[in-house]
């Protein structure tokens, strides 16, 4: 991942490190964040964002099952409330971290994988125990590190805690080590590289029984060994179980310890009954090879992660109940990155023989389209059909695919297929299959951009390019849905490479090695040719864009205006990938030099680039695409104006899909998962934000320093409603309390200012109390006055009656009462 002042690249595919924290949630790492999924709906709930580098591990907090630890290559450990997505605390370690473990016996301590200082290639690691300090600060430096073991395996699956954290077992190559914390002693056990039968005994994974002193280890030859009595170095024993025909990738005991789960390249989850010999159950055909297995704390759910970037949720009865599919990860992407005009989904190679449709807006896999329509056999070295080319027409009504099998020309088999979109099934249906489209491998193909007539052009290594159109029945003279060849073209027996239509489909450009030919699709007349300048070896790529045609030949840009065919400008940059934006004049050029890739964004009319990003990544970029936005972005920085209408996605050699996003988008994402703290020390709940703000405002009003301004108070009802809607239900007060508050916040006073329900309640209580105190004081004063008057008058026979203030208020209330209804009664009497 890389960052810039205005841009940040994010990975979209789900990682394979995950935990089942309960029967409700699955947590998995994805780039520099942790994603939280629901096991019931398979939907992505939210992300835990805060790390600045790759998240390498997650572990449940044993002291609080609503919290989770995450470690990252940025050298920090973060504690999260994963249900509400709140960052509680950050512990700064200072070293890149590669795995994290927790133990029930070690409260306040986490165990981390750290690269050894003497190892420059990060191939040898050490396990350290880190004491997490109890501090009131949000970010704390953890300086107490103690080494547990050195030179452990870089594979996190080769380290596990046993018997509630009394010991830790770790394996590397052919050696198994068990470290007891109470004795502070390590016992080591070694195996030979091969035995008499030629088995490979290297350790691949490890798991410890939760209650018994038993360690299960997986090996490269597919065997599983159960180690016992390993407290004594010379008296240890192990039993062997074997089903997997290849290496065991993962092992996991159920929480009760009654079963052992194992998985490997066979895509079969095996459940071994503990203590019952070789009794086992199988759950086959789960997809890609199984890389990791996890169980929920109650043992009701199992989860498996696969090499194709998928998580399968399985019930304890061995029944699949959910699938969380990320961007399908394969060995290579042979097709270009395409955007489905209808669903706006990203389309590329998925499962073997399939095309995957992935929603970038929802970050969710939509569906797979079976192109080859043959059963795929998972066997190394077996030659099978693969989808190598695909293209959509401008409206998304047609999809063209090319599948081929065989590396040599003599054994080559390829098929061109045309797929029509079916409104009823909301998917593509096979329409036409052409088995002999060319006599040699198809190199490229493209659809015309005209909405009136749909045309497909293909180029092949046989030296020809062909134009395909929908055929017409000679008898009925009606357009049919089948496709046929309309024109075959060539140029001096040269091999064509790329082809492209102009924006209005009035020109067709076909690249024949060092020459670009311009054709008229209406008459199929060769209009002109563009030859390479001296010194250029070959044309790398070109594209036709709007009403201009330009081609990149390492250094030259041709601009065709009114068919003048003149060289507009040239540069010495060697370009590995050129990608135009369909919604603007911007073009992205990727240049790979000195083991890193640079990005240049420019306009064809200007030789000066709009945006430059040096050393973008260390890998070569082969695939890229501009994805149109649903709504244009506003208030962008000047350096990111080229991202207003489209977003750039590109694929690395490691099958990581990265994208550029603006600073505004990053601020919006970070604000959704912001850290909630009080006094910079304690994390607070959203309920505090509901009531705490009003109490703080009331305290400010009561302070003498606060000016008694006559200005109306700002409306707070909208804030109250917003916080009510965004606060989780389990932390809200009773509905009877919220109902009156919510209704009061919706009322508007005579001055047009929305009232604060909390302040309204407090002021009404104060007013009632003041009235009661005033009445009591008035009665006492009236009694005293009456006694003094009697004393002053002495023996007066007649005393003039005097009303008290309370009686005067009651008299005023009676005077204001409307008694007009009585007049009607009096008048109606005879």
C-alpha positions in Angstrom: 0.0 0.0 0.0 1.2 3.5 -0.7 0.0 6.9 0.3 0.3 10.4 -1.0 -0.8 13.7 0.4 -4.0 13.7 -1.6 -4.3 10.0 -2.7 -4.3 6.7 -1.0 -4.4 3.2 -2.5 -6.7 0.6 -0.9 -6.9 -3.2 -1.5 -10.4 -4.5 -2.1 -10.0 -8.2 -1.9 -10.6 -10.1 1.4 -7.6 -11.5 3.0 -7.3 -15.1 4.3 -6.5 -14.3 8.0 -9.8 -14.5 9.9 -11.5 -15.4 13.2 -15.0 -16.7 14.0 -15.6 -14.7 17.2 -19.1 -15.9 17.8 -22.1 -17.5 15.9 -22.9 -14.0 14.7 -19.7 -12.4 13.4 -16.7 -13.3 11.3 -13.7 -11.0 11.3 -11.1 -11.1 8.5 -8.2 -8.9 7.6 -8.4 -7.0 4.3 -5.4 -4.8 3.5 -4.9 -2.2 6.2 -8.3 -2.8 7.8 -10.3 -5.6 9.5 -13.8 -6.4 8.0 -16.7 -7.6 10.1 -19.2 -9.9 8.4 -22.5 -11.4 9.6 -22.6 -15.2 9.6 -26.4 -15.2 9.1 -26.7 -12.7 6.2 -23.2 -13.0 4.8 -23.2 -9.2 4.6 -20.3 -6.9 5.3 -21.3 -4.8 8.4 -18.4 -2.4 8.8 -14.6 -2.2 8.8 -12.1 -1.5 11.6 -9.9 1.2 10.1 -6.9 2.7 11.8 -3.7 0.9 10.7 -1.4 2.5 8.1 0.0 -0.8 6.7 -1.0 -4.4 6.1 -2.9 -6.0 8.9 -1.2 -9.3 9.6 -3.2 -10.9 12.4 -6.2 -10.7 14.7 -6.9 -12.3 18.1 -9.9 -12.3 20.4 -9.4 -10.6 23.8 -9.8 -13.4 26.3 -10.9 -10.9 29.1 -13.7 -9.4 27.0 -15.2 -11.3 24.1 -16.6 -8.1 22.6 -13.1 -6.9 21.9 -10.4 -8.0 19.5 -6.7 -7.3 19.0 -5.1 -6.6 15.6 -1.5 -6.3 14.7 0.0 -4.8 11.6 3.3 -4.2 9.7 3.1 -0.6 10.9 4.4 -1.8 14.3 1.2 -1.3 16.3 -1.3 -3.4 18.2 -4.8 -2.0 18.4 -7.7 -3.0 20.6 -11.2 -2.7 19.1 -14.8 -2.9 20.1 -15.6 -4.8 16.9 -19.4 -4.7 17.3 -19.6 -0.9 17.3 -16.4 -0.4 15.3 -14.7 1.7 18.0 -10.9 1.9 18.4 -10.3 1.6 22.2 -6.5 1.8 22.4 -3.3 1.7 20.4 -0.1 0.0 21.6 3.1 1.1 19.8 5.6 -1.7 19.5 8.0 -0.2 17.1 8.7 -3.3 15.0 6.9 -4.8 12.0 4.5 -7.4 13.3 3.6 -10.6 11.4 1.3 -12.6 13.8 -0.5 -12.2 17.1 -1.5 -14.8 19.8 -3.3 -14.5 23.1 -3.5 -16.9 26.1 -6.1 -17.3 28.8 -3.3 -17.7 31.4 -1.6 -14.5 30.5 -3.8 -11.5 31.2 -2.5 -8.3 29.7 0.1 -10.0 27.6 0.1 -10.7 23.8 2.6 -12.8 21.9 3.9 -11.5 18.6 5.9 -12.6 15.6 8.8 -10.2 15.0 11.6 -10.5 12.4 15.0 -11.1 13.9 17.5 -8.2 13.6 20.1 -10.4 12.0 17.8 -11.5 9.2 17.7 -9.0 6.4 15.2 -11.0 4.3 12.6 -11.4 7.1 12.8 -15.2 6.7 13.5 -16.0 10.4 11.3 -14.8 13.2 11.2 -14.7 17.0 8.3 -15.0 19.3 8.1 -12.3 22.0 5.8 -11.6 24.9 4.6 -8.0 25.2 3.2 -6.6 28.4 0.4 -4.2 27.5 0.6 -1.2 30.0 -2.5 0.0 31.7 -2.5 3.7 30.9 -5.1 6.4 30.5 -3.7 7.6 27.2 -5.1 6.7 23.9 -1.7 5.7 22.4 0.7 3.9 24.6 4.3 2.6 24.0 4.7 -1.0 25.0 8.4 -1.3 26.0 8.3 -4.5 28.0 9.3 -7.2 25.5 10.6 -10.5 26.5 11.8 -13.2 24.0 10.0 -16.6 24.3 11.7 -18.3 21.4 14.0 -17.5 18.4 14.1 -18.8 14.9 10.5 -19.9 14.7 8.6 -20.6 11.5 7.3 -17.6 9.5 4.0 -19.5 9.1 1.6 -18.5 11.8 -0.1 -21.9 11.6 3.0 -23.5 13.1 2.5 -21.9 16.5 -0.2 -22.7 19.0 -1.0 -22.5 22.7 -1.9 -25.7 24.6 -4.0 -26.5 27.7 -5.3 -23.0 28.4 -2.0 -21.4 27.8 0.2 -23.6 30.1 2.6 -24.3 27.2 3.2 -23.1 23.7 4.2 -25.4 20.8 6.0 -24.2 17.7 7.4 -26.2 14.8 10.0 -25.3 12.1 11.2 -27.5 9.3 11.7 -31.0 10.9 11.8 -29.9 14.6 8.9 -29.6 17.1 9.5 -27.4 20.3 7.3 -27.2 23.4 7.9 -24.4 25.9 6.4 -24.7 29.4 5.9 -21.3 31.0 5.9 -22.5 34.6 9.1 -24.6 34.2 10.6 -22.1 31.7 11.9 -25.1 29.9 11.8 -26.2 26.2 11.5 -29.8 25.0 12.6 -30.5 21.4 11.6 -33.3 19.1 13.1 -34.0 15.6 12.1 -36.1 12.6 14.0 -37.3 9.7 13.5 -35.6 6.3 12.2 -38.9 4.8 11.4 -42.3 6.1 11.7 -45.7 4.5 8.6 -45.1 2.4 9.9 -41.8 1.1 7.5 -39.6 3.1 8.2 -35.9 3.6 8.1 -35.2 7.3 8.5 -31.4 7.3 6.0 -29.6 9.6 3.3 -27.5 7.9 0.8 -26.7 10.7 0.1 -27.4 14.4 -2.8 -27.4 16.8 -3.1 -28.2 20.6 -5.9 -29.9 22.3 -7.8 -27.5 24.6 -7.8 -29.9 27.7 -5.4 -32.8 27.1 -1.7 -32.8 26.7 -1.9 -33.6 23.0 -0.4 -31.8 20.0 -1.6 -32.4 16.4 0.9 -31.7 13.6 0.4 -31.6 9.9 3.2 -32.6 7.4 4.1 -32.1 3.7 3.2 -35.7 2.8 -0.4 -35.3 4.1 0.0 -37.2 7.4 -1.2 -36.0 10.8 0.7 -36.9 13.9 -0.8 -36.8 17.5 2.0 -36.3 20.0 1.6 -37.3 23.7 3.8 -37.5 26.8 6.0 -34.8 25.4 7.0 -33.7 28.9 9.6 -36.3 28.8 12.0 -36.0 25.9 12.9 -39.7 25.7 9.4 -41.2 26.4 7.2 -39.2 24.0 4.9 -41.1 21.6 2.9 -40.2 18.6 0.3 -41.8 16.4 -0.2 -41.2 12.7 -3.4 -40.6 10.7 -3.4 -40.2 6.9 -6.0 -39.2 4.4 -4.7 -36.1 2.6 -2.6 -36.9 -0.5 -0.8 -33.6 -0.3 0.4 -31.2 2.4 -1.9 -30.5 5.3 -2.5 -26.7 5.3 -4.4 -26.3 8.6 -5.4 -28.1 11.8 -7.9 -27.0 14.4 -9.5 -28.7 17.5 -13.1 -27.9 18.4 -13.6 -26.0 21.7 -14.6 -29.2 23.5 -11.7 -31.1 22.0 -14.0 -33.9 20.7 -13.0 -33.5 17.0 -10.0 -32.4 15.0 -10.5 -30.5 11.7 -8.0 -30.6 8.8 -7.9 -29.2 5.3 -5.6 -29.1 2.3 -5.4 -28.7 -1.4 -8.1 -31.2 -2.0 -10.8 -28.7 -1.0 -12.2 -31.2 1.4 -12.8 -30.5 5.1 -12.0 -33.6 7.2 -13.3 -34.1 10.7 -11.4 -36.6 12.8 -13.1 -38.0 15.9 -10.6 -37.5 18.8 -9.7 -40.8 20.5 -11.6 -42.9 18.0 -8.8 -44.0 15.7 -9.4 -43.2 12.0 -13.1 -42.4 12.3 -13.7 -39.3 10.2 -16.3 -37.3 8.2 -15.8 -35.4 4.9 -17.3 -32.2 3.4 -16.0 -32.1 -0.2 -16.2 -29.6 -3.1 -15.7 -26.4 -1.1 -13.9 -24.6 -3.9 -10.2 -23.6 -3.8 -7.7 -25.3 -1.5 -8.3 -24.8 2.2 -5.8 -22.6 3.9 -7.2 -22.0 7.3 -9.9 -23.3 9.6 -11.5 -21.6 12.6 -14.3 -22.4 15.0 -16.7 -20.3 17.1 -16.3 -20.1 20.9 -19.4 -22.3 21.4 -18.4 -24.8 18.6 -21.6 -24.3 16.7 -20.0 -22.9 13.5 -16.8 -23.7 11.5 -15.2 -21.5 8.9 -12.8 -22.3 6.2 -10.8 -19.9 4.1 -9.7 -20.8 0.6 -7.0 -19.9 -1.9 -9.6 -18.3 -4.2 -10.3 -15.7 -1.5 -13.5 -17.2 -0.1 -14.7 -17.9 3.4 -17.2 -20.8 3.9 -19.4 -20.9 7.0 -20.3 -24.4 8.1 -22.6 -25.7 10.8 -21.3 -28.2 13.3 -23.5 -30.8 11.5 -21.2 -30.4 8.5 -23.7 -28.4 6.4 -22.6 -25.3 4.5 -24.8 -22.4 5.6 -23.0 -19.4 4.1 -20.3 -18.3 1.7 -18.5 -15.0 1.9 -16.8 -14.5 -1.4 -14.2 -11.8 -2.0 -12.6 -11.0 -5.3 -11.8 -14.4 -6.7 -8.0 -14.9 -6.6 -6.4 -17.0 -9.3 -3.0 -17.7 -10.7 -3.3 -14.9 -13.3 -5.8 -12.5 -15.0 -5.8 -13.3 -18.7 -8.6 -11.0 -19.6 -8.6 -7.2 -19.3 -10.3 -5.5 -16.4 -13.8 -4.7 -17.8 -16.8 -2.9 -16.5 -20.3 -4.4 -17.2 -22.3 -1.5 -18.8 -25.5 -2.8 -17.1 -24.5 -3.7 -13.5 -21.4 -1.5 -13.4 -19.6 -4.5 -11.9 -15.9 -5.3 -12.4 -15.5 -8.3 -14.7 -12.4 -10.4 -15.0 -11.2 -14.1 -14.6 -12.6 -15.8 -11.6 -12.9 -19.5 -10.9 -11.2 -21.7 -13.5 -13.3 -21.4 -16.7 -15.5 -18.6 -15.3 -15.8 -14.8 -15.4 -16.6 -13.2 -12.1 -18.8 -10.1 -11.7 -17.7 -8.1 -8.7 -19.5 -5.0 -7.3 -16.9 -2.3 -6.5 -19.4 0.0 -4.8 -20.6 -2.7 -2.4 -17.3 -4.5 -2.3 -19.2 -7.8 -2.9 -19.0 -10.7 -5.3 -22.1 -10.9 -7.4 -21.9 -14.1 -9.4 -19.8 -16.3 -11.7 -20.5 -16.9 -15.4 -19.5 -20.3 -16.5 -17.8 -19.8 -19.9 -16.1 -23.2 -20.5 -19.0 -25.2 -19.2 -16.8 -28.2 -18.3 -15.9 -29.7 -15.0 -12.5 -28.5 -13.8 -10.1 -31.0 -12.5 -7.8 -29.8 -9.7 -4.6 -31.5 -10.8 -1.2 -29.9 -11.4 0.1 -30.0 -14.9 -3.2 -30.9 -16.5 -4.0 -28.8 -19.6 -7.6 -27.5 -19.5 -9.6 -24.8 -21.2 -9.1 -21.2 -19.9 -10.9 -17.9 -20.7 -8.2 -15.7 -22.2 -10.2 -12.9 -23.9 -13.5 -11.1 -23.2 -15.3 -7.9 -24.3 -18.6 -6.1 -23.9 -20.5 -4.1 -26.4 -21.4 -0.5 -25.5 -24.8 -1.3 -24.1 -24.1 -4.6 -22.4 -26.3 -6.6 -24.6 -23.5 -8.8 -26.0 -20.5 -10.5 -24.5 -17.7 -12.0 -26.6 -15.3 -14.6 -25.0 -12.4 -16.6 -26.2 -11.3 -19.8 -24.5 -8.3 -21.9 -25.4 -6.3 -24.9 -24.4 -2.8 -25.9 -25.3 0.5 -24.1 -25.2 2.0 -25.2 -28.5 0.5 -24.2 -31.9 0.1 -27.8 -32.9 -2.0 -28.7 -29.9 -3.9 -25.4 -29.7 -7.7 -25.4 -29.4 -9.7 -22.2 -29.1 -13.4 -21.3 -29.3 -15.0 -17.9 -29.9 -18.4 -17.5 -28.1 -21.0 -14.8 -28.3 -23.3 -14.4 -25.3 -26.6 -12.5 -25.3 -28.1 -10.8 -22.2 -31.3 -12.4 -21.0 -33.7 -10.0 -19.2 -35.6 -12.9 -17.6 -32.7 -14.5 -16.0 -30.7 -11.3 -15.6 -27.6 -13.0 -16.9 -25.8 -13.9 -20.2 -26.9 -16.9 -22.2 -24.8 -18.6 -24.9 -25.9 -17.5 -28.3 -23.3 -18.5 -30.9 -20.2 -20.8 -30.8 -17.5 -20.4 -33.5 -15.0 -23.2 -33.4 -12.9 -22.1 -36.4 -12.9 -18.3 -36.1 -9.2 -18.1 -37.1 -6.5 -20.6 -38.0 -4.3 -19.4 -35.2 -4.5 -17.9 -31.7 -6.8 -14.9 -31.3 -4.8 -11.9 -30.0 -7.4 -9.1 -29.4 -11.0 -8.2 -30.1 -13.3 -5.2 -29.7 -16.9 -4.2 -30.3 -18.0 -1.1 -32.2 -19.3 1.8 -30.2 -22.2 2.4 -32.5 -25.7 1.9 -31.0 -27.3 1.3 -34.4 -25.2 -1.7 -35.6 -23.2 -4.1 -33.4 -19.9 -5.3 -34.9 -17.1 -7.4 -33.4 -13.6 -7.3 -34.8 -11.0 -10.0 -33.9 -7.3 -10.2 -34.7 -5.2 -13.4 -34.8 -1.7 -14.6 -35.3 -2.7 -16.0 -38.7 -2.2 -12.4 -40.1 -5.8 -11.6 -40.5 -8.5 -9.5 -38.8 -12.2 -10.4 -39.2 -15.3 -8.4 -38.7 -18.4 -10.3 -37.3 -22.0 -9.1 -37.5 -25.4 -10.5 -36.8 -26.6 -12.5 -39.7 -29.9 -12.2 -41.6 -32.1 -15.1 -42.9 -32.3 -15.0 -46.7 -35.9 -16.3 -46.7 -37.6 -14.1 -44.1 -35.1 -11.1 -44.4 -35.3 -10.7 -40.7 -32.4 -10.2 -38.4 -31.5 -13.3 -36.5 -29.4 -13.7 -33.3 -26.6 -15.7 -34.9 -23.3 -14.2 -35.9 -21.3 -14.5 -39.1 -18.1 -13.1 -40.7 -18.6 -10.0 -42.8 -15.1 -9.0 -43.8 -11.5 -10.4 -43.7 -8.6 -8.0 -43.9 -4.8 -8.2 -43.8 -1.7 -6.0 -44.5 1.4 -7.3 -46.3 1.3 -10.6 -44.5 2.2 -8.9 -41.1 0.7 -10.2 -37.8 -2.0 -7.9 -36.4 -1.9 -7.2 -32.6 -4.4 -4.6 -31.4 -7.6 -3.2 -32.8 -9.9 -0.5 -31.7 -12.9 1.6 -32.9 -13.2 5.4 -32.7 -15.9 6.9 -30.4 -18.3 7.3 -33.3 -17.3 3.9 -34.9 -16.4 5.8 -38.1 -12.8 4.5 -38.0 -11.2 1.2 -37.2 -7.5 1.0 -36.3 -5.6 -2.2 -36.6 -2.0 -2.5 -35.5 0.3 -4.7 -37.7 3.6 -4.9 -35.9 5.3 -1.6 -36.7 2.4 -0.1 -38.7 -1.0 1.2 -37.7 -3.6 0.9 -40.4 -6.8 3.0 -40.5 -9.9 1.5 -42.0 -13.4 2.6 -42.9 -16.0 0.1 -41.4 -18.6 1.2 -43.9 -16.7 0.5 -47.1 -13.7 -1.5 -45.6 -11.3 0.8 -47.5 -7.8 1.3 -46.2 -7.6 5.0 -45.5 -4.0 5.5 -44.4 -1.2 4.0 -42.4 1.0 5.4 -39.6 4.6 4.1 -39.6 7.0 4.1 -36.7 9.7 6.8 -36.4 13.3 5.8 -36.8 14.8 4.0 -33.8 11.6 2.6 -32.4 11.5 -1.2 -32.3 7.8 -1.9 -32.0 4.5 -0.5 -31.0 3.6 -1.3 -27.4 -0.1 -0.4 -27.5 -2.6 2.1 -28.7 -6.1 3.1 -28.3 -8.7 5.1 -30.3 -10.4 7.7 -28.2 -13.2 10.1 -29.0 -12.5 11.7 -32.4 -8.8 11.3 -32.2 -6.6 8.3 -32.6 -3.3 8.1 -30.7 -0.8 5.4 -30.3 2.1 4.8 -27.8 5.3 3.5 -29.3 7.4 3.9 -26.2 7.8 7.5 -27.0 5.4 8.8 -29.7 1.8 10.1 -29.6 -0.1 10.4 -32.9 -3.0 12.7 -33.0 -5.4 12.3 -35.9 -7.6 15.4 -36.5 -9.5 15.7 -39.7 -7.5 12.8 -41.1 -4.3 14.9 -41.1 -2.3 12.1 -39.3 0.4 14.3 -37.7 2.7 13.6 -34.8 1.5 15.8 -31.9 4.3 15.3 -29.4 6.7 12.6 -28.2 8.4 11.6 -24.9 11.1 9.1 -23.9 9.1 7.4 -21.2 8.8 3.6 -21.7 5.1 2.7 -21.0 4.0 -0.7 -19.9 0.2 0.0 -19.7 -1.9 2.7 -21.2 -5.5 3.3 -20.0 -7.9 6.0 -21.2 -10.8 7.4 -19.2 -14.0 7.0 -21.2 -15.6 10.0 -19.4 -12.9 12.6 -19.8 -9.8 13.4 -21.8 -7.5 11.9 -19.2 -5.1 9.0 -19.9 -3.2 7.0 -17.3 0.2 5.7 -18.3 2.1 3.1 -16.2 5.9 3.0 -16.5 8.0 0.2 -15.0 11.6 1.1 -14.5 14.3 0.2 -11.9 12.0 -2.4 -10.1 9.2 0.1 -9.5 6.2 1.5 -11.3 5.5 5.2 -11.9 2.1 6.7 -12.9 1.5 9.6 -15.2 -1.9 11.1 -16.0 -2.0 13.3 -19.0 -4.3 14.8 -21.7 -3.4 14.0 -25.4 -3.5 17.7 -26.2 -0.9 18.6 -23.6 2.6 17.0 -23.3 2.8 18.0 -19.6 1.2 15.4 -17.3 -1.6 16.4 -15.0 -0.5 14.1 -12.2 2.6 12.2 -11.5 3.2 9.5 -8.8 6.8 8.2 -8.6 7.5 4.8 -7.1 3.9 3.9 -6.9 4.5 0.2 -6.2 7.3 -2.3 -6.7 5.4 -4.5 -9.1 4.6 -4.3 -12.8 1.1 -3.2 -13.7 -0.5 -5.3 -16.5 -4.2 -4.5 -16.0 -6.0 -1.2 -15.3 -9.5 0.3 -15.8 -11.3 3.6 -15.1 -14.6 3.0 -13.3 -17.3 5.8 -13.8 -18.6 7.2 -10.6 -22.3 7.4 -9.8 -22.0 11.0 -8.9 -19.1 13.4 -9.6 -17.0 14.4 -6.7 -16.9 18.0 -5.6 -14.4 20.0 -3.6 -11.4 18.0 -4.7 -7.8 19.1 -4.5 -6.2 20.4 -7.7 -4.0 17.4 -7.9 -6.9 15.0 -7.8 -9.2 16.7 -10.2 -8.7 13.8 -12.7 -10.6 11.5 -10.2 -13.8 13.6 -10.2 -15.8 11.6 -12.7 -13.9 8.2 -12.7 -11.9 6.1 -10.3 -8.7 4.3 -11.4 -8.3 0.6 -10.5 -5.2 -1.4 -11.3 -4.0 -5.0 -10.7 -0.5 -6.0 -9.6 1.4 -9.2 -10.3 0.4 -10.5 -6.8 -3.3 -10.3 -7.8 -3.8 -7.3 -5.5 -6.5 -4.9 -6.8 -5.6 -1.3 -5.8 -7.4 2.0 -6.4 -6.8 5.7 -6.0 -9.1 7.6 -3.8 -9.2 11.3 -2.9 -8.5 12.8 0.5 -12.2 13.7 0.8 -13.2 10.0 0.4 -10.6 9.0 3.0 -11.8 11.5 5.5 -15.4 10.3 5.0 -14.3 6.7 5.6 -12.3 7.5 8.7 -15.1 9.6 10.2 -17.4 6.6 10.1 -15.0 4.6 12.3 -13.6 7.5 14.4 -12.2 7.0 17.9 -14.6 8.0 20.7 -12.8 9.1 23.8 -13.5 11.2 26.9 -10.7 13.2 28.7 -8.3 11.6 26.2 -8.3 8.4 28.2 -11.4 6.3 28.4 -13.5 5.2 25.4 -17.1 6.1 25.7 -20.3 4.7 24.3 -22.6 6.6 21.9 -25.1 6.9 24.7 -22.7 9.4 26.3 -22.9 11.5 23.1 -26.6 11.6 23.5 -26.8 12.9 27.0 -23.3 14.1 27.8 -23.4 17.0 25.3 -26.6 18.4 26.7 -25.2 18.2 30.3 -22.0 20.0 29.2 -24.1 22.8 27.5 -26.2 23.1 30.6 -23.1 23.5 32.8 -21.8 26.2 30.5 -25.1 28.1 30.8 -24.9 27.9 34.6 -21.4 29.2 34.8 -21.0 33.0 35.7 -18.5 33.5 32.9 -21.1 32.6 30.3 -22.7 35.7 28.9 -26.4 36.0 29.2 -26.9 36.5 25.5 -30.3 37.2 24.1 -29.5 35.2 21.0 -31.7 32.1 20.4 -30.1 28.8 21.0 -29.0 26.7 18.1 -31.5 23.9 17.3 -30.4 20.6 18.8 -33.3 18.4 17.8 -31.5 17.3 14.6 -28.5 16.2 16.6 -30.7 14.2 18.9 -32.4 12.4 16.1 -29.2 11.7 14.3 -27.6 10.2 17.4 -30.7 8.2 18.2 -30.7 6.6 14.7 -26.9 5.9 14.7 -26.6 4.5 18.2 -26.7 0.7 18.6 -29.9 -0.5 20.2 -28.2 -2.4 23.0 -26.8 0.8 24.5 -29.9 3.0 24.3 -32.1 3.7 27.3 -35.7 2.5 27.6 -38.2 3.4 24.8 -40.4 5.2 27.3 -37.6 7.6 28.1 -36.7 8.1 24.4 -40.3 8.6 23.2 -40.9 11.8 25.0 -37.5 13.2 24.2 -37.9 12.4 20.5 -41.4 14.0 20.3 -40.2 17.1 22.2 -37.3 17.5 19.8 -39.7 17.5 16.8 -41.9 20.3 18.3 -41.3 23.9 17.2 -41.7 26.8 19.6 -43.4 30.1 18.8 -40.1 31.7 18.0 -39.4 29.0 15.4 -36.5 27.5 17.4 -36.5 23.8 18.0 -36.4 23.0 21.7 -34.0 20.8 23.5 -36.0 18.0 25.3 -33.5 17.6 28.1 -33.2 21.3 28.7 -37.0 21.6 28.5 -37.5 18.9 31.2 -34.9 20.4 33.5 -36.3 24.0 33.2 -39.9 22.7 33.8 -38.8 21.0 37.0 -37.0 24.1 38.2 -40.0 26.2 37.4 -42.3 23.9 39.4 -40.0 23.9 42.4 -39.6 27.7 42.3 -43.4 28.1 42.3 -43.8 25.8 45.3 -41.1 27.7 47.2 -42.7 31.0 46.3 -46.1 29.8 47.5 -44.7 28.6 50.9 -42.8 31.9 51.4 -45.9 34.0 50.5 -48.1 32.0 53.0 -45.5 32.6 55.8 -45.2 36.3 55.0 -49.0 36.7 54.9 -49.4 35.0 58.2 -46.9 37.3 59.8 -48.4 40.4 58.3 -51.9 39.4 59.5 -50.6 38.9 63.1 -48.9 42.3 63.1 -52.0 44.1 61.8 -54.1 42.5 64.5 -51.6 43.6 67.2 -51.6 47.1 65.8 -55.4 47.5 65.7 -55.7 46.3 69.3 -59.3 45.7 70.3 -61.0 46.6 67.1 -64.3 44.9 66.6 -64.3 44.8 62.8 -61.3 43.8 60.8 -61.2 44.7 57.1 -60.6 41.4 55.2 -57.5 41.2 52.9 -56.7 38.6 50.2 -53.5 36.8 50.1 -51.4 36.7 46.9 -52.3 33.0 46.4 -56.0 34.0 46.6 -55.4 36.8 44.2 -53.9 34.5 41.6 -56.8 32.1 42.0 -59.2 35.0 41.6 -57.5 36.0 38.4 -57.7 32.4 37.1 -61.4 32.4 37.7 -61.9 35.7 36.0 -60.2 34.4 32.9 -62.5 31.4 32.8 -65.1 31.5 30.1 -68.6 31.1 31.5 -70.5 32.1 28.4 -72.0 28.6 28.2 -74.1 29.4 31.3 -75.9 32.3 29.5 -77.2 29.8 27.0 -78.7 27.7 29.8 -80.2 30.7 31.5 -81.8 32.0 28.3 -83.3 28.6 27.5 -85.2 28.4 30.7 -89.0 29.4 30.5 
